[in-house]
Structure formats: structure tokens, C-alpha cells
Amino acid sequence: MITHRPHARLAFGQGRASDGSRELPEEVAVAITYNGSTQAVMMATPADLTDFAYGFSLTEGIAMPEEIDSIEVVEAELGIDLQIWLKDAAQARQSARRRSMAGPVGCGLCGIDSLEEAARKPRVVTEQGFTLSPNQIMAAMAALTDHQPLHDITRAAHAAAFWAPGAGILAAREDVGRHNALDKLIGALARAPHVDGALVLTCRTSIDMVQKAAAAGFAMIIAASAPTATAVDMADKAGITLIGLARRDGFEVFTHSHRIAPEEAADVA
């Protein structure tokens, strides 16, 4: 599927205008359908959609990967239909809490049906042995630069990646929507062997991003931007080490700083 295409544009700079074109990311309507019934419609980049289906199902509490029978990506005239078929137990849960959700890119809580759902308690991450040194944290953020091909072409995509000590970035996913990028990454990791590591984000950390990270069991979030105050509260409750404003030369830790190890106590990747 096409993830970007050129568009004509008029550029202004240094006192003059010039014609040209710029590659821009595609944004299509993606319907997420469970056992024939549409659950959500999201605007997303048409790539890694099987990962998206697995990740969305997990982070929304609908189904674990082993509870999904099959996934089919169906291209339609107006968008894409992700047809997901659940096993009986997951289908029963999904039917009990079914809701419709349609919203623009970047809206992670669109269409929820109660205030309780918006502020739902996160899964508590119990992993206490995982630590990273300051140098490893800065290395993780620096490494993300080489794993954003869509952003490099368009300058209009978010990225979510998984960084592990001694291995570097093991997986990365991009999307015009930051929540979609995270769901795609979680979907990819959910079907792979477990490895201790950190979630690395190009975007700000909001409450719903923390909820998704907690659902996937991430013990540490490293983000390029600052978090919201509510996201810090949520990360604290979830037992997640939340790091913001991460750069090649520094970062800020907002919660659970016990996972920041002295340099001599951690292996630098």
C-alpha cells in the first residue's frame, strides 16, 4: 500500500518563492471490525496494519494475540477494513463492552462511553529488576533517528520503538497518529519472545499513551517531549518509569527513578 506521495507546493524563503513538490504521508480511514461488527474507525497510515490490529486489540482490552483466530486486511473504496475474528471468550468480552469510536488523528480517547473509561486504572507493571543507565537512555533516544524512514521523507509521522540493552532498537513503527504508531509496535512485540527493554517515543506522553504502555507491560517510557501532568500521575500508579525531554545529552525523570542505574552498574549498548 502507498504510504506517501508527492504534492505540489509553493515554498517561501530568503525573500523569494519557488515551485516544487513535497512527499506527504497518506492518511486513510481504517475500520477495525470484530467478528463482522465495526468497533472503531481510525485515521491511520496504511502500513503494518496486522500489527495495528493485534496492538489495538491488546491495548483496548479486547483480546490477547492468542485469542485472535485470524486477521484479514481488506481494501475498500473508502478505506481499509481490518477484519478480526475472535475466539469465543474474547468475543463475549468484546460484545459486553462494545462501543463506537471515530475521531481525527491524535485523538486517543474519542468516542469512549463513560468518564470511568477515560480514567480507567492501568495495569500495574511489576518488573522491578530492569534498569538502564543514563548513557543507555540517551543512546536509546539517539538510536531512534535511524528508524524513521517515513518521517525522513515526509516530516509528518510519529514513531514508537523498543530499545533493549546490548541489542539497540529491536522494532520500530511509524504512523501519522502517535497512538497508532504505539499500537503497531505493541502488536509486533506481542507476537515475539519477551525481552527486557524500554519504549521510546518521538511524541509527548499523554494519559492514554501510558495506559497503552501499561497494558503492554513496558517498565520504562523514554519520550522526546514532556508528559502531561495526568500522564505522570498515571505512570506513577502503573509503576512505570516515565522519562521526558530525552535528548542525546540529557533527560528528565518524572516517576520511579529507581530504574535509573549508575553507569558502572549497567552495560552500555
C-alpha positions, 0 to 999 in steps of 0.5 A: 500500500502507498504510504506517501506521495508527492504534492505540489507546493509553493515554498517561501524563503530568503525573500523569494518563492519557488515551485516544487513538490513535497512527499506527504504521508497518506492518511486513510480511514481504517475500520477495525471490525470484530467478528463482522461488527465495526468497533472503531474507525481510525485515521491511520497510515496504511502500513503494518496494519496486522500489527495495528490490529493485534496492538489495538486489540491488546491495548483496548482490552479486547483480546490477547494475540492468542485469542485472535483466530485470524486477521484479514486486511481488506481494501475498500473504496473508502478505506481499509477494513481490518477484519478480526475474528475472535475466539469465543471468550474474547468475543463475549468480552468484546460484545459486553463492552462494545462501543463506537469510536471515530475521531481525527488523528491524535485523538486517543480517547474519542468516542469512549462511553463513560468518564470511568473509561477515560480514567480507567486504572492501568495495569500495574507493571511489576518488573522491578529488576530492569534498569538502564543507565543514563548513557543507555537512555540517551543512546536509546533516544539517539538510536531512534533517528535511524528508524524513521524512514517515513518521517525522513521523507515526509516530516509528518509521522510519529514513531514508537520503538523498543530499545533493549540493552546490548541489542539497540532498537529491536522494532520500530513503527511509524504512523501519522497518529502517535497512538497508532504508531504505539499500537503497531509496535505493541502488536509486533512485540506481542507476537515475539519472545519477551525481552527486557527493554524500554519504549521510546517515543518521538511524541509527548506522553499523554494519559492514554499513551501510558495506559497503552504502555501499561497494558503492554507491560513496558517498565520504562517510557523514554519520550522526546517531549514532556508528559502531561501532568495526568500522564505522570500521575498515571505512570506513577500508579502503573509503576512505570518509569516515565522519562521526558525531554530525552535528548542525546545529552540529557533527560528528565525523570518524572516517576520511579527513578529507581530504574535509573542505574549508575553507569558502572552498574549497567552495560552500555549498548 
